[in-house]
Amino acid sequence: MTVQQYLDKMERQLENTLTPNLQKYIPAILERVGEVSIKKFIDEGDPVLDIMEFKLIFDKIITEAINRLTTKKDDDKLFQTITIKDIEKKDMIFRVGLN
């Protein structure tokens, strides 16, 4: 799988699992995943990230977004569950609360 194929697959999965409130962060997630994937592709010949590597990137970007959401009202709280399938077709579930 090429880096671009991997990023396209990741983008489709994120678009299918994230709510519209979190979909706006897809470009930032893909940009960072792309940087790490290209390095991995050069070093190892495979761009696919370990699920923990992806989770660290995802968590960092969402945390930065949460930190920017300082003016949200109580009734604007967000909660999101996403499912990402790994290479072996196992479901990996992340739960993210944005308050």
N, C-alpha and C positions, 0 to 999 in steps of 0.2 A: 504494500500500500504506500503510495506517495504521501508526502506531507499534505499536499493540497486535497487529496482524496480523504485523508484523515480529518482535516479541518472542515471539509464539506459535510462529512458524516456527523461530526461533532455539532456543527451549526444546525443541521436538521434535527438532531436529538434535543438540543436546547430549545429550538423554536417549538417543538412539539410538547415540551414538558414545562416550560416556564410560563407563568402568567404574563399578561401584557405589562404589568408593573415591573417585572424583572427582565423582560425581553430587551429592554433598552440597554442592558449591560452585556448583551451577547457580543458586540464588537470588541469591547475591552477584554472579555474573557478569551475570545478567539485570538486576539492579538498576542496576549501573554502565552496562551497555549501554543500558538504558532512559533513564537520565539524558542520556547523550550523544546518543542517537537523538532524544529529544524536542527538544533544542536544535537538532540538525541539521534536524529536521522544521520547526521554526519558522523557522529561517534559510533553508532551501533547499527545503522542501516535500517532502522525501524522507528517511525515517528510516534508510535502508540505509547502514550504515557501510562505509567502505573496509576491506578485509581487514586492512590494517596497523593501522588503528585498533582493530579487534576483537582482533587479536593482542596489542597493547599492554595492553589491558584484561585479557584472559585471562592473559597472563604475569604481570601485577602481582598478580592475585588468587591465582594458583597459587604465586607466589613467597612471598606472605604466608603461605599455608598451609604451605609447606615450612618456613618459619622457625618455625612453631608446632610442627612435628613433630620436636622435639628428643629425644624419649625413645623413638624407634623402634629396635627391634632390627634387626640385619643381615638376618634372614630375613623382615622385614616390608617390604623395599624394594618400591617401586611403580614400574611403568613403564606409560605410557599413550600410545597414538597415537590422535589424533582426526582425522576428516575433516570439513571444513565445505565445503558447496557455495556458491559465490558466485552472484551474479545471473545470470551467463552459463553456469551449470551446470558450471563447471570445479572440479575437486577441489583444495582447499587442505589440506595435511596438516601437522599440528603434532605433534612428538614431545616428550613431557614425561617426564622422569625425576624421581621423588620419592625421595630417599634420606634 
